[in-house]
Amino acid sequence: MTDIKYMVGVIGSGAMGSGIAQIAATAGHEVVLYDTNESALDKAKTALKTTLARLIEKQKLSEALADDILKRTKYVSSLSDFKDCGLTIEAIVENLSVKQKVFSELETVVSAECILASNTSSLSITAIASACKKPERVIGIHFFNPAPLMPLVEIIPGIATDQQVTKEAKKVIDSWKKVTVLAKDTPGFIVNRVARPFYGEAIRIYEEGFADFATIDWALKEFGGFKMGPFELMDMIGNDINYTVTETVWTQLFYDQRYKPSLTQKRLFEAKRFGKKSGQGYYNYSGGVSMPSPKKDTQLGNDIFLRVLIMLINEAADALYLGVASRDDIDLAMTKGVNYPQGLLKWADEIGIGKVTDLIQYLYEEYGEDRYRPSFLLKKMVKANQKFYH
């Protein structure tokens, strides 16, 4: 396939699917957006018109281009409308058997050359592909929410994925003006794996009684330069989504203690306190309720920030050591996918690999938990007096 302007099919008209459809149509593709729910399709159609009108108002889009995008987007409730697609992207519920069913059905409709992609954030591409007669044309193309605004896209080949399919998928997404990184088909890929301590360690600090949500959020923003604190961010993402990803990564990595979910998060999930969208999460978003004030203690704030940061660096170092992605792609993924102020491996060099390793080793000895085991790569680098960047 040399022409990258082939028809694109998107399965699922929720926020993510609609966002991907908008990107593809903006890039000049004919797009078919599929959903079994007619009211969801109507909602997606209205949402696209509203979004484009807002972009015109802000002078970020011409009326002519907006009209073209609307004309290029077709809303369908039958997969048979995907027969002329060169690329399909699935963005439905994070359930393996549901995805496998869709992929095996899709394969009977599209041409033999059509690339079948999943936007899954934590499920195995290899497992999804196993439902297909041609698993070599299945790949992961993982966007971040909101897809039109977030620059990063993770490209994830499964075990059976053909190299040419990987190249073609990357070429197409690059042409959509996205920043692409290549990730190994491992739980959470790059971002959702490496970012786990940002949430998990923050909750642990809270559970141990060191600080409340507001103080931990303040510490990460004040001393780390993060745009949002972990509890604010979880409330924005949705605690239902964040908890599900945490649990999925934990179980898929064979219950490794590093990724263990917390009871605090589970209880919020059970109480349906999903964050902003439900009106309450770690914080209360009801009208008239003021946000709690942090305890602005410099020593405490710096300690909190350092503890979370070294856990993140340890995770990034392990991802590099285990071949999840390259050094550059790991750092790029964390800055472009979750807006970290800088790449974690570059940050490690700035602090000093020795200091990072000493701090993580201290936690490991103090707690005696596998959760805090230092990455073998960090220990090896200390001995060889190496840095991630030269």
Order of alpha helices (4+ residues) and beta strands (2+ residues): beta-alpha-beta-alpha-alpha-beta-beta-alpha-beta-alpha-beta-beta-alpha-beta-alpha-alpha-alpha-alpha-alpha-alpha-alpha-alpha-alpha-alpha-alpha
